[in-house]
Amino acid sequence: MRLRLIASALLATLSLTGVALAQTEVITARREGLRGVGAHMEAMKAIADARGNPAPAVERIDAMTAFFTTFPTRFPPGSDVPQGTNPGQTRALPVIWTDNAGFLQANANMLTQITALRGAATGGDPAAFAAAFQQTGATCGGCHRTYRAR
Ligand code: HEC
């Protein structure tokens, strides 16, 4: 009886640890992905600032489309802990789940804006690309303001 209790307590602890480990992996992977997006934006900023030929940006834009298409699936419930910026920690705010419709909308806005950016990149007009790029940065901020801790 007692042994069984101990065994089941042990099992419960193990499975809780398993959940915590899985969340840490989810958090690490999504943050890595977001840093990749940040790198794409940095590279495109250089093009926009220089009013360069935007055609080479298309590949990066397509990678961003792929990333944001599945982005909301990277937020399983409970992956807003532990809060912080250290490895394994997260800045995802609880409002992602309490206002999930808003979060999904912010992500949909991102995808719409990335489509517009792609149009500007293939259009080949440096000024139009720079304007769309600026708008894209603002759209990132639109989600961060509400759903990401500072
Ligand atoms: C739909 C919401 C949403 C959109 C859109 C979004 N982000 Fe984020 N971003 C987040 C959240 C939430 C976090 C915090 C993730 C975490 O800490 O687990 C984050 C974190 C980040 C980070 C920090 C990664 C790290 O190392 O911790 C970077 C960089 C980033 N985003 C870049 C961008 C860029 C650039 C864009 C626009 C092209 C963008 N994000 C669009 C929600 C969004």
Backbone and ligand atoms as CSV (ligand in chain L), in Angstrom:
chain,resi,resn,atom,element,x,y,z
A,1,MET,N,N,0.839,-1.207,0.000
A,1,MET,CA,C,0.000,0.000,0.000
A,1,MET,C,C,0.871,1.252,0.000
A,2,ARG,N,N,1.721,1.279,1.024
A,2,ARG,CA,C,2.604,2.428,1.169
A,2,ARG,C,C,3.539,2.548,-0.053
A,3,LEU,N,N,4.064,1.375,-0.433
A,3,LEU,CA,C,4.972,1.353,-1.584
A,3,LEU,C,C,4.266,1.871,-2.831
A,4,ARG,N,N,3.000,1.444,-2.946
A,4,ARG,CA,C,2.252,1.850,-4.135
A,4,ARG,C,C,2.061,3.370,-4.166
A,5,LEU,N,N,1.797,3.911,-2.941
A,5,LEU,CA,C,1.653,5.376,-2.834
A,5,LEU,C,C,2.931,6.080,-3.264
A,6,ILE,N,N,4.027,5.546,-2.758
A,6,ILE,CA,C,5.319,6.156,-3.084
A,6,ILE,C,C,5.554,6.049,-4.594
A,7,ALA,N,N,5.229,4.870,-5.131
A,7,ALA,CA,C,5.443,4.664,-6.561
A,7,ALA,C,C,4.604,5.634,-7.367
A,8,SER,N,N,3.350,5.829,-6.968
A,8,SER,CA,C,2.513,6.713,-7.791
A,8,SER,C,C,2.935,8.170,-7.614
A,9,ALA,N,N,3.408,8.530,-6.419
A,9,ALA,CA,C,3.917,9.893,-6.216
A,9,ALA,C,C,5.136,10.118,-7.103
A,10,LEU,N,N,5.959,9.090,-7.182
A,10,LEU,CA,C,7.171,9.173,-7.988
A,10,LEU,C,C,6.804,9.344,-9.467
A,11,LEU,N,N,5.826,8.550,-9.889
A,11,LEU,CA,C,5.378,8.626,-11.283
A,11,LEU,C,C,4.837,10.016,-11.605
A,12,ALA,N,N,4.024,10.556,-10.661
A,12,ALA,CA,C,3.446,11.885,-10.883
A,12,ALA,C,C,4.562,12.917,-11.011
A,13,THR,N,N,5.554,12.808,-10.156
A,13,THR,CA,C,6.677,13.749,-10.205
A,13,THR,C,C,7.402,13.623,-11.548
A,14,LEU,N,N,7.617,12.389,-11.954
A,14,LEU,CA,C,8.318,12.165,-13.215
A,14,LEU,C,C,7.553,12.763,-14.381
A,15,SER,N,N,6.236,12.574,-14.396
A,15,SER,CA,C,5.494,13.081,-15.556
A,15,SER,C,C,5.418,14.608,-15.517
A,16,LEU,N,N,5.385,15.189,-14.307
A,16,LEU,CA,C,5.444,16.658,-14.219
A,16,LEU,C,C,6.773,17.161,-14.756
A,17,THR,N,N,7.843,16.467,-14.400
A,17,THR,CA,C,9.162,16.839,-14.911
A,17,THR,C,C,9.170,16.728,-16.430
A,18,GLY,N,N,8.521,15.680,-16.929
A,18,GLY,CA,C,8.440,15.499,-18.379
A,18,GLY,C,C,7.752,16.673,-19.041
A,19,VAL,N,N,6.651,17.133,-18.454
A,19,VAL,CA,C,5.924,18.280,-19.005
A,19,VAL,C,C,6.815,19.511,-18.993
A,20,ALA,N,N,7.500,19.740,-17.855
A,20,ALA,CA,C,8.368,20.911,-17.744
A,20,ALA,C,C,9.472,20.858,-18.790
A,21,LEU,N,N,10.038,19.675,-19.001
A,21,LEU,CA,C,11.092,19.533,-20.010
A,21,LEU,C,C,10.555,19.831,-21.396
A,22,ALA,N,N,9.365,19.287,-21.675
A,22,ALA,CA,C,8.773,19.515,-22.996
A,22,ALA,C,C,8.539,21.009,-23.217
A,23,GLN,N,N,8.063,21.713,-22.184
A,23,GLN,CA,C,7.825,23.162,-22.318
A,23,GLN,C,C,9.134,23.886,-22.590
A,24,THR,N,N,10.193,23.473,-21.900
A,24,THR,CA,C,11.489,24.118,-22.098
A,24,THR,C,C,11.932,23.965,-23.549
A,25,GLU,N,N,11.702,22.783,-24.106
A,25,GLU,CA,C,12.081,22.558,-25.514
A,25,GLU,C,C,11.254,23.436,-26.443
A,26,VAL,N,N,9.951,23.527,-26.154
A,26,VAL,CA,C,9.065,24.361,-26.967
A,26,VAL,C,C,9.532,25.814,-26.934
A,27,ILE,N,N,9.835,26.274,-25.731
A,27,ILE,CA,C,10.267,27.667,-25.554
A,27,ILE,C,C,11.581,27.913,-26.287
A,28,THR,N,N,12.519,26.996,-26.129
A,28,THR,CA,C,13.825,27.156,-26.780
A,28,THR,C,C,13.666,27.193,-28.295
A,29,ALA,N,N,12.853,26.287,-28.816
A,29,ALA,CA,C,12.681,26.216,-30.275
A,29,ALA,C,C,12.000,27.473,-30.809
A,30,ARG,N,N,10.958,27.957,-30.120
A,30,ARG,CA,C,10.262,29.118,-30.681
A,30,ARG,C,C,11.133,30.371,-30.580
A,31,ARG,N,N,11.921,30.467,-29.522
A,31,ARG,CA,C,12.804,31.636,-29.402
A,31,ARG,C,C,13.890,31.591,-30.464
A,32,GLU,N,N,14.409,30.405,-30.751
A,32,GLU,CA,C,15.402,30.272,-31.830
A,32,GLU,C,C,14.792,30.711,-33.154
A,33,GLY,N,N,13.573,30.236,-33.391
A,33,GLY,CA,C,12.883,30.607,-34.631
A,33,GLY,C,C,12.691,32.113,-34.737
A,34,LEU,N,N,12.329,32.731,-33.617
A,34,LEU,CA,C,12.110,34.182,-33.609
A,34,LEU,C,C,13.413,34.946,-33.833
A,35,ARG,N,N,14.499,34.413,-33.319
A,35,ARG,CA,C,15.781,35.071,-33.587
A,35,ARG,C,C,16.127,34.971,-35.070
A,36,GLY,N,N,15.742,33.850,-35.689
A,36,GLY,CA,C,15.940,33.715,-37.137
A,36,GLY,C,C,15.147,34.779,-37.882
A,37,VAL,N,N,13.913,35.005,-37.447
A,37,VAL,CA,C,13.084,36.052,-38.046
A,37,VAL,C,C,13.749,37.412,-37.848
A,38,GLY,N,N,14.291,37.618,-36.653
A,38,GLY,CA,C,14.997,38.867,-36.371
A,38,GLY,C,C,16.173,39.063,-37.329
A,39,ALA,N,N,16.883,37.986,-37.619
A,39,ALA,CA,C,18.027,38.067,-38.532
A,39,ALA,C,C,17.555,38.406,-39.955
A,40,HIS,N,N,16.437,37.815,-40.366
A,40,HIS,CA,C,15.889,38.147,-41.698
A,40,HIS,C,C,15.540,39.633,-41.762
A,41,MET,N,N,14.941,40.124,-40.695
A,41,MET,CA,C,14.544,41.537,-40.680
A,41,MET,C,C,15.769,42.455,-40.704
A,42,GLU,N,N,16.808,42.083,-39.981
A,42,GLU,CA,C,18.058,42.872,-39.991
A,42,GLU,C,C,18.616,42.953,-41.411
A,43,ALA,N,N,18.659,41.800,-42.076
A,43,ALA,CA,C,19.221,41.762,-43.433
A,43,ALA,C,C,18.378,42.610,-44.384
A,44,MET,N,N,17.066,42.565,-44.204
A,44,MET,CA,C,16.192,43.344,-45.098
A,44,MET,C,C,16.238,44.830,-44.762
A,45,LYS,N,N,16.528,45.146,-43.511
A,45,LYS,CA,C,16.653,46.554,-43.123
A,45,LYS,C,C,17.812,47.194,-43.884
A,46,ALA,N,N,18.884,46.415,-44.039
A,46,ALA,CA,C,20.053,46.930,-44.774
A,46,ALA,C,C,19.641,47.261,-46.217
A,47,ILE,N,N,18.851,46.384,-46.811
A,47,ILE,CA,C,18.388,46.631,-48.193
A,47,ILE,C,C,17.497,47.876,-48.228
A,48,ALA,N,N,16.562,47.943,-47.273
A,48,ALA,CA,C,15.611,49.057,-47.249
A,48,ALA,C,C,16.344,50.381,-47.026
A,49,ASP,N,N,17.258,50.392,-46.047
A,49,ASP,CA,C,17.992,51.623,-45.736
A,49,ASP,C,C,18.816,52.102,-46.931
A,50,ALA,N,N,19.401,51.148,-47.663
A,50,ALA,CA,C,20.253,51.504,-48.799
A,50,ALA,C,C,19.414,51.746,-50.060
A,51,ARG,N,N,18.084,51.545,-49.932
A,51,ARG,CA,C,17.206,51.617,-51.111
A,51,ARG,C,C,17.766,50.724,-52.220
A,52,GLY,N,N,18.156,49.520,-51.789
A,52,GLY,CA,C,18.753,48.576,-52.737
A,52,GLY,C,C,17.696,47.781,-53.490
A,53,ASN,N,N,18.176,46.930,-54.386
A,53,ASN,CA,C,17.295,46.032,-55.130
A,53,ASN,C,C,16.694,45.018,-54.153
A,54,PRO,N,N,15.357,44.993,-54.020
A,54,PRO,CA,C,14.749,44.134,-52.997
A,54,PRO,C,C,14.599,42.658,-53.397
A,55,ALA,N,N,14.910,42.297,-54.634
A,55,ALA,CA,C,14.679,40.915,-55.090
A,55,ALA,C,C,15.306,39.855,-54.173
A,56,PRO,N,N,16.533,40.065,-53.672
A,56,PRO,CA,C,17.138,39.023,-52.822
A,56,PRO,C,C,16.388,38.804,-51.504
A,57,ALA,N,N,15.471,39.693,-51.159
A,57,ALA,CA,C,14.733,39.542,-49.902
A,57,ALA,C,C,13.655,38.460,-49.989
A,58,VAL,N,N,13.282,38.097,-51.212
A,58,VAL,CA,C,12.139,37.191,-51.379
A,58,VAL,C,C,12.332,35.877,-50.627
A,59,GLU,N,N,13.539,35.343,-50.686
A,59,GLU,CA,C,13.806,34.067,-50.022
A,59,GLU,C,C,13.580,34.190,-48.505
A,60,ARG,N,N,14.020,35.285,-47.951
A,60,ARG,CA,C,13.844,35.516,-46.508
A,60,ARG,C,C,12.360,35.692,-46.178
A,61,ILE,N,N,11.657,36.379,-47.043
A,61,ILE,CA,C,10.227,36.608,-46.819
A,61,ILE,C,C,9.484,35.277,-46.835
A,62,ASP,N,N,9.876,34.395,-47.754
A,62,ASP,CA,C,9.219,33.085,-47.821
A,62,ASP,C,C,9.501,32.261,-46.559
A,63,ALA,N,N,10.704,32.384,-46.034
A,63,ALA,CA,C,11.027,31.679,-44.784
A,63,ALA,C,C,10.168,32.225,-43.637
A,64,MET,N,N,9.938,33.532,-43.650
A,64,MET,CA,C,9.100,34.132,-42.606
A,64,MET,C,C,7.649,33.694,-42.741
A,65,THR,N,N,7.180,33.571,-43.978
A,65,THR,CA,C,5.809,33.081,-44.194
A,65,THR,C,C,5.665,31.680,-43.615
A,66,ALA,N,N,6.648,30.833,-43.899
A,66,ALA,CA,C,6.591,29.456,-43.386
A,66,ALA,C,C,6.585,29.466,-41.864
A,67,PHE,N,N,7.408,30.314,-41.281
A,67,PHE,CA,C,7.498,30.357,-39.820
A,67,PHE,C,C,6.179,30.818,-39.196
A,68,PHE,N,N,5.636,31.916,-39.688
A,68,PHE,CA,C,4.427,32.462,-39.051
A,68,PHE,C,C,3.172,31.637,-39.358
A,69,THR,N,N,3.230,30.832,-40.416
A,69,THR,CA,C,2.078,29.972,-40.711
A,69,THR,C,C,1.826,29.001,-39.559
A,70,THR,N,N,2.891,28.539,-38.920
A,70,THR,CA,C,2.711,27.587,-37.814
A,70,THR,C,C,3.006,28.220,-36.445
A,71,PHE,N,N,3.270,29.519,-36.447
A,71,PHE,CA,C,3.705,30.172,-35.202
A,71,PHE,C,C,2.771,29.919,-34.008
A,72,PRO,N,N,1.457,30.068,-34.158
A,72,PRO,CA,C,0.592,29.878,-32.977
A,72,PRO,C,C,0.673,28.469,-32.374
A,73,THR,N,N,1.066,27.472,-33.163
A,73,THR,CA,C,1.163,26.109,-32.607
A,73,THR,C,C,2.372,25.979,-31.674
A,74,ARG,N,N,3.227,26.992,-31.661
A,74,ARG,CA,C,4.403,26.951,-30.787
A,74,ARG,C,C,4.082,27.457,-29.378
A,75,PHE,N,N,2.802,27.675,-29.107
A,75,PHE,CA,C,2.395,28.188,-27.802
A,75,PHE,C,C,1.394,27.257,-27.131
A,76,PRO,N,N,1.832,26.044,-26.760
A,76,PRO,CA,C,0.913,25.181,-26.010
A,76,PRO,C,C,0.610,25.826,-24.659
A,77,PRO,N,N,-0.608,25.602,-24.124
A,77,PRO,CA,C,-0.955,26.184,-22.829
A,77,PRO,C,C,0.105,25.830,-21.784
A,78,GLY,N,N,0.437,26.807,-20.958
A,78,GLY,CA,C,1.424,26.562,-19.904
A,78,GLY,C,C,2.829,26.945,-20.311
A,79,SER,N,N,3.042,27.282,-21.589
A,79,SER,CA,C,4.409,27.614,-22.019
A,79,SER,C,C,4.713,29.095,-21.810
A,80,ASP,N,N,4.046,29.693,-20.814
A,80,ASP,CA,C,4.363,31.073,-20.409
A,80,ASP,C,C,5.158,31.075,-19.099
A,81,VAL,N,N,5.630,29.907,-18.701
A,81,VAL,CA,C,6.503,29.809,-17.523
A,81,VAL,C,C,7.693,28.916,-17.840
A,82,PRO,N,N,8.843,29.204,-17.234
A,82,PRO,CA,C,9.121,30.321,-16.346
A,82,PRO,C,C,9.381,31.620,-17.125
A,83,GLN,N,N,8.914,32.742,-16.533
A,83,GLN,CA,C,9.103,34.038,-17.173
A,83,GLN,C,C,10.545,34.498,-17.045
A,84,GLY,N,N,11.051,35.094,-18.098
A,84,GLY,CA,C,12.406,35.631,-18.059
A,84,GLY,C,C,13.068,35.546,-19.414
A,85,THR,N,N,14.308,35.997,-19.483
A,85,THR,CA,C,15.013,36.028,-20.760
A,85,THR,C,C,16.179,35.048,-20.788
A,86,ASN,N,N,16.404,34.349,-19.665
A,86,ASN,CA,C,17.496,33.367,-19.651
A,86,ASN,C,C,17.119,32.172,-20.514
A,87,PRO,N,N,18.094,31.336,-20.886
A,87,PRO,CA,C,17.768,30.125,-21.652
A,87,PRO,C,C,16.693,29.298,-20.950
A,88,GLY,N,N,15.720,28.821,-21.694
A,88,GLY,CA,C,14.639,28.012,-21.131
A,88,GLY,C,C,13.505,28.839,-20.557
A,89,GLN,N,N,13.719,30.148,-20.391
A,89,GLN,CA,C,12.657,31.030,-19.890
A,89,GLN,C,C,11.967,31.710,-21.068
A,90,THR,N,N,10.852,32.352,-20.781
A,90,THR,CA,C,10.026,32.904,-21.851
A,90,THR,C,C,9.473,34.272,-21.493
A,91,ARG,N,N,9.198,35.049,-22.529
A,91,ARG,CA,C,8.527,36.335,-22.339
A,91,ARG,C,C,7.089,36.269,-22.838
A,92,ALA,N,N,6.616,35.060,-23.173
A,92,ALA,CA,C,5.231,34.916,-23.618
A,92,ALA,C,C,4.296,35.247,-22.454
A,93,LEU,N,N,3.355,36.144,-22.676
A,93,LEU,CA,C,2.457,36.571,-21.601
A,93,LEU,C,C,1.186,35.719,-21.555
A,94,PRO,N,N,0.609,35.547,-20.364
A,94,PRO,CA,C,-0.605,34.730,-20.212
A,94,PRO,C,C,-1.758,35.179,-21.116
A,95,VAL,N,N,-1.757,36.461,-21.511
A,95,VAL,CA,C,-2.843,36.984,-22.347
A,95,VAL,C,C,-2.893,36.265,-23.707
A,96,ILE,N,N,-1.813,35.589,-24.089
A,96,ILE,CA,C,-1.827,34.786,-25.324
A,96,ILE,C,C,-2.952,33.750,-25.259
A,97,TRP,N,N,-3.208,33.220,-24.082
A,97,TRP,CA,C,-4.232,32.187,-23.940
A,97,TRP,C,C,-5.569,32.766,-23.482
A,98,THR,N,N,-5.525,33.825,-22.660
A,98,THR,CA,C,-6.794,34.391,-22.199
A,98,THR,C,C,-7.462,35.191,-23.317
A,99,ASP,N,N,-6.655,35.730,-24.240
A,99,ASP,CA,C,-7.200,36.418,-25.423
A,99,ASP,C,C,-6.593,35.759,-26.666
A,100,ASN,N,N,-6.853,34.461,-26.806
A,100,ASN,CA,C,-6.225,33.728,-27.898
A,100,ASN,C,C,-6.691,34.225,-29.266
A,101,ALA,N,N,-7.959,34.670,-29.341
A,101,ALA,CA,C,-8.465,35.186,-30.623
A,101,ALA,C,C,-7.648,36.407,-31.047
A,102,GLY,N,N,-7.319,37.261,-30.082
A,102,GLY,CA,C,-6.514,38.451,-30.374
A,102,GLY,C,C,-5.111,38.080,-30.836
A,103,PHE,N,N,-4.557,37.065,-30.208
A,103,PHE,CA,C,-3.216,36.606,-30.571
A,103,PHE,C,C,-3.225,36.043,-32.000
A,104,LEU,N,N,-4.241,35.244,-32.299
A,104,LEU,CA,C,-4.354,34.675,-33.653
A,104,LEU,C,C,-4.536,35.787,-34.683
A,105,GLN,N,N,-5.288,36.829,-34.293
A,105,GLN,CA,C,-5.497,37.963,-35.204
A,105,GLN,C,C,-4.181,38.695,-35.453
A,106,ALA,N,N,-3.411,38.896,-34.394
A,106,ALA,CA,C,-2.110,39.571,-34.545
A,106,ALA,C,C,-1.207,38.764,-35.475
A,107,ASN,N,N,-1.294,37.441,-35.375
A,107,ASN,CA,C,-0.484,36.588,-36.252
A,107,ASN,C,C,-0.998,36.652,-37.695
A,108,ALA,N,N,-2.323,36.688,-37.853
A,108,ALA,CA,C,-2.910,36.803,-39.203
A,108,ALA,C,C,-2.502,38.130,-39.841
A,109,ASN,N,N,-2.493,39.200,-39.034
A,109,ASN,CA,C,-2.056,40.511,-39.548
A,109,ASN,C,C,-0.609,40.426,-40.042
A,110,MET,N,N,0.191,39.666,-39.303
A,110,MET,CA,C,1.603,39.499,-39.680
A,110,MET,C,C,1.690,38.840,-41.051
A,111,LEU,N,N,0.937,37.762,-41.235
A,111,LEU,CA,C,0.983,37.032,-42.508
A,111,LEU,C,C,0.506,37.917,-43.658
A,112,THR,N,N,-0.527,38.711,-43.405
A,112,THR,CA,C,-1.023,39.630,-44.443
A,112,THR,C,C,0.072,40.628,-44.816
A,113,GLN,N,N,0.735,41.165,-43.788
A,113,GLN,CA,C,1.781,42.163,-44.039
A,113,GLN,C,C,2.976,41.548,-44.757
A,114,ILE,N,N,3.315,40.308,-44.423
A,114,ILE,CA,C,4.446,39.648,-45.093
A,114,ILE,C,C,4.102,39.439,-46.575
A,115,THR,N,N,2.839,39.146,-46.862
A,115,THR,CA,C,2.411,39.009,-48.260
A,115,THR,C,C,2.596,40.336,-49.000
A,116,ALA,N,N,2.241,41.442,-48.329
A,116,ALA,CA,C,2.417,42.766,-48.938
A,116,ALA,C,C,3.905,43.056,-49.167
A,117,LEU,N,N,4.723,42.657,-48.194
A,117,LEU,CA,C,6.172,42.881,-48.323
A,117,LEU,C,C,6.722,42.091,-49.519
A,118,ARG,N,N,6.209,40.873,-49.675
A,118,ARG,CA,C,6.668,40.043,-50.795
A,118,ARG,C,C,6.314,40.700,-52.125
A,119,GLY,N,N,5.092,41.245,-52.160
A,119,GLY,CA,C,4.653,41.938,-53.378
A,119,GLY,C,C,5.586,43.097,-53.708
A,120,ALA,N,N,5.967,43.835,-52.664
A,120,ALA,CA,C,6.869,44.975,-52.876
A,120,ALA,C,C,8.250,44.497,-53.316
A,121,ALA,N,N,8.684,43.355,-52.757
A,121,ALA,CA,C,10.018,42.840,-53.110
A,121,ALA,C,C,10.056,42.377,-54.566
A,122,THR,N,N,9.014,41.677,-54.985
A,122,THR,CA,C,9.015,41.195,-56.377
A,122,THR,C,C,8.718,42.340,-57.339
A,123,GLY,N,N,8.038,43.380,-56.844
A,123,GLY,CA,C,7.747,44.546,-57.682
A,123,GLY,C,C,9.023,45.296,-58.074
A,124,GLY,N,N,10.033,45.201,-57.223
A,124,GLY,CA,C,11.336,45.744,-57.592
A,124,GLY,C,C,11.530,47.229,-57.345
A,125,ASP,N,N,10.532,47.905,-56.744
A,125,ASP,CA,C,10.678,49.346,-56.480
A,125,ASP,C,C,11.269,49.533,-55.070
A,126,PRO,N,N,12.510,50.015,-54.968
A,126,PRO,CA,C,13.167,50.129,-53.667
A,126,PRO,C,C,12.389,50.970,-52.656
A,127,ALA,N,N,11.762,52.057,-53.096
A,127,ALA,CA,C,11.039,52.912,-52.154
A,127,ALA,C,C,9.799,52.200,-51.624
A,128,ALA,N,N,9.109,51.493,-52.505
A,128,ALA,CA,C,7.917,50.739,-52.077
A,128,ALA,C,C,8.334,49.632,-51.108
A,129,PHE,N,N,9.467,49.023,-51.384
A,129,PHE,CA,C,9.951,47.965,-50.482
A,129,PHE,C,C,10.280,48.549,-49.116
A,130,ALA,N,N,10.954,49.698,-49.097
A,130,ALA,CA,C,11.318,50.320,-47.829
A,130,ALA,C,C,10.072,50.645,-47.004
A,131,ALA,N,N,9.032,51.143,-47.679
A,131,ALA,CA,C,7.790,51.490,-46.977
A,131,ALA,C,C,7.127,50.232,-46.411
A,132,ALA,N,N,7.083,49.178,-47.218
A,132,ALA,CA,C,6.466,47.924,-46.761
A,132,ALA,C,C,7.288,47.306,-45.636
A,133,PHE,N,N,8.595,47.491,-45.708
A,133,PHE,CA,C,9.462,46.949,-44.656
A,133,PHE,C,C,9.168,47.646,-43.322
A,134,GLN,N,N,9.023,48.960,-43.392
A,134,GLN,CA,C,8.741,49.717,-42.174
A,134,GLN,C,C,7.415,49.260,-41.555
A,135,GLN,N,N,6.435,49.052,-42.419
A,135,GLN,CA,C,5.124,48.585,-41.973
A,135,GLN,C,C,5.232,47.198,-41.336
A,136,THR,N,N,6.108,46.394,-41.895
A,136,THR,CA,C,6.302,45.038,-41.359
A,136,THR,C,C,6.856,45.097,-39.938
A,137,GLY,N,N,7.833,45.966,-39.737
A,137,GLY,CA,C,8.396,46.129,-38.396
A,137,GLY,C,C,7.329,46.581,-37.404
A,138,ALA,N,N,6.460,47.468,-37.855
A,138,ALA,CA,C,5.387,47.950,-36.985
A,138,ALA,C,C,4.426,46.812,-36.629
A,139,THR,N,N,4.237,45.898,-37.575
A,139,THR,CA,C,3.325,44.766,-37.326
A,139,THR,C,C,3.921,43.807,-36.290
A,140,CYS,N,N,5.236,43.613,-36.331
A,140,CYS,CA,C,5.899,42.813,-35.270
A,140,CYS,C,C,5.578,43.460,-33.922
A,141,GLY,N,N,5.777,44.778,-33.861
A,141,GLY,CA,C,5.562,45.501,-32.613
A,141,GLY,C,C,4.122,45.422,-32.146
A,142,GLY,N,N,3.206,45.348,-33.102
A,142,GLY,CA,C,1.785,45.261,-32.756
A,142,GLY,C,C,1.485,44.030,-31.921
A,143,CYS,N,N,2.170,42.940,-32.199
A,143,CYS,CA,C,1.972,41.735,-31.378
A,143,CYS,C,C,2.779,41.847,-30.085
A,144,HIS,N,N,4.013,42.281,-30.199
A,144,HIS,CA,C,4.877,42.337,-29.004
A,144,HIS,C,C,4.291,43.218,-27.907
A,145,ARG,N,N,3.688,44.328,-28.296
A,145,ARG,CA,C,3.139,45.266,-27.300
A,145,ARG,C,C,2.195,44.574,-26.331
A,146,THR,N,N,1.387,43.689,-26.853
A,146,THR,CA,C,0.353,43.063,-26.022
A,146,THR,C,C,0.742,41.681,-25.504
A,147,TYR,N,N,1.477,40.925,-26.300
A,147,TYR,CA,C,1.637,39.500,-25.997
A,147,TYR,C,C,3.032,39.092,-25.540
A,148,ARG,N,N,3.961,40.045,-25.510
A,148,ARG,CA,C,5.321,39.717,-25.092
A,148,ARG,C,C,5.726,40.623,-23.932
A,149,ALA,N,N,6.317,40.027,-22.908
A,149,ALA,CA,C,6.824,40.829,-21.788
A,149,ALA,C,C,8.021,41.642,-22.250
A,150,ARG,N,N,8.206,42.788,-21.612
A,150,ARG,CA,C,9.333,43.653,-21.990
A,150,ARG,C,C,10.664,43.106,-21.541
L,1,HEC,C1,C,1.595,37.064,-33.104
L,1,HEC,C2,C,2.584,37.625,-32.211
L,1,HEC,C3,C,3.980,37.937,-32.672
L,1,HEC,C4,C,4.380,38.451,-33.888
L,1,HEC,C5,C,3.523,38.796,-35.080
L,1,HEC,C6,C,5.807,38.604,-33.800
L,1,HEC,N1,N,6.266,38.202,-32.586
L,1,HEC,FE1,FE,8.192,38.276,-31.954
L,1,HEC,N2,N,7.625,37.435,-30.191
L,1,HEC,C7,C,6.342,37.131,-29.827
L,1,HEC,C8,C,6.348,36.536,-28.495
L,1,HEC,C9,C,5.125,36.066,-27.724
L,1,HEC,C10,C,7.687,36.503,-28.084
L,1,HEC,C11,C,8.243,35.919,-26.766
L,1,HEC,C12,C,8.597,34.454,-27.031
L,1,HEC,C13,C,9.185,33.764,-25.825
L,1,HEC,O1,O,9.957,34.400,-25.067
L,1,HEC,O2,O,8.864,32.573,-25.617
L,1,HEC,C14,C,8.466,37.091,-29.173
L,1,HEC,C15,C,9.850,37.216,-29.136
L,1,HEC,C16,C,10.629,37.703,-30.184
L,1,HEC,C17,C,12.080,37.788,-30.179
L,1,HEC,C18,C,13.002,37.387,-29.027
L,1,HEC,C19,C,13.512,35.950,-29.229
L,1,HEC,C20,C,14.371,35.503,-28.023
L,1,HEC,O3,O,15.558,35.243,-28.223
L,1,HEC,O4,O,13.852,35.432,-26.910
L,1,HEC,C21,C,12.451,38.315,-31.380
L,1,HEC,C22,C,13.877,38.584,-31.867
L,1,HEC,C23,C,11.238,38.554,-32.133
L,1,HEC,N3,N,10.151,38.156,-31.373
L,1,HEC,C24,C,11.217,39.100,-33.394
L,1,HEC,C25,C,10.042,39.322,-34.119
L,1,HEC,C26,C,10.015,39.969,-35.410
L,1,HEC,C27,C,11.228,40.543,-36.127
L,1,HEC,C28,C,8.718,39.968,-35.813
L,1,HEC,C29,C,8.130,40.510,-37.063
L,1,HEC,C30,C,8.702,40.128,-38.325
L,1,HEC,C31,C,7.931,39.321,-34.768
L,1,HEC,N4,N,8.779,38.950,-33.755
L,1,HEC,C32,C,6.567,39.135,-34.824
L,1,HEC,C33,C,5.206,37.339,-30.559
L,1,HEC,C34,C,5.176,37.797,-31.859
